[in-house]
Amino acid sequence: MAVYALGERIPTLAPDAFVHPEAVVIGAVTLGSEATVWPGAVLRGDYGVITVGARTSVQDGAVIHATAELATVIGSDCVIGHLAHLEGCVVEDGCLIGSGSIVLHRATVRAGALIGAGAVVSGGTDVPARAMALGVPAKVRPDAVAAGAFAESVALYVANGRRYRAELRRID
């Protein structure tokens, strides 16, 4: 797996986290228990701090970055979709960040919320708990997500991480 220290910035990975060999984790990045990082994802903690909670999956091609002033904090039990970009934002527990979406500086995505595929959450936006944010720029639809709506997806990626830790092997 491509996990790199950058000077004194050293990643901290839970022993049961899974980072695919073709993902990249650099610097001040913390991955919680059973978190998964899939092929082509980049978590670059070179200027600031990135924290990913337990059982959260960062899917293929996602880019997670931070600034020197703004950490990127992703809670537990989240699904960060393919090709999503998060920078300098907070995503609370139990959220789904849709494929190709962008969540920018100082945005907060509250617990259980959904960011739709391709949505752009502008800097400073507060997406309420269990709301949907859809479109460009994202428009918020309050109380649109059922409690626990993403639990099945979270469980699937935890199981997939276990499978990959046990069975993945390179064939040249």
Secondary structure, DSSP 4 states (H G I P E B T S, - for coil): -EEE-BTTB--EE-TT-EE-TTSEEEEEEEE-TT-EE-TT-EEEEEEEEEEE-TT-EE-TT-EEE--SS--EEE-SS-EE-TT-EEES-EE-TT-EE-TT-EE-TT-EE-TT-EE-TT-EE-TT-EE-TT-EEETTTTEEETT-S-TTTTHHHHHHHHHHHHHHHHH-----
